[in-house]
């Protein structure tokens, strides 16, 4: 049973990092293609094109952050993993991978439209950034969901693992409490 749990966890980790990375590659490529076309008309706005093209790259970073959360902050992936924890990591992987994939692709489309409009001489950089933030929000929520799911799933493990992680979880909760009012 432990072998299937660790396999589920590794599949989950591969999905969260792999799909999020693929997502960023697709999203930035969509923007890059639009930027090349827009430079033909308005080469002076390259800075705006570059900023908008980089936005979908954040989803790959979120997948990587989630990977560190399930392997280091809450060490769910390891020899003491339970079947419930393996299923939790698989679920996290599906959630992070799919949401970030769709967020990056659609954010790329929003940014590509803004790039095309800037290329045609319209002053829409700020408005495009605002609209591009909407898909980004859902990608960010996958990091929060990973934190919440992993913090619960760690308690499903061996008592020695739960005790080892307790100080880290308390410190993370304190930081979150301090940062939340600033947001």
PyMOL commands that set and color helices and strands:
alter all, ss='L'
color gray80, all
select helices_A, chain A and resi 2-41+43-73+83-119+125-156+159-180
alter helices_A, ss='H'
color red, helices_A
deselect
rebuild
show_as cartoon
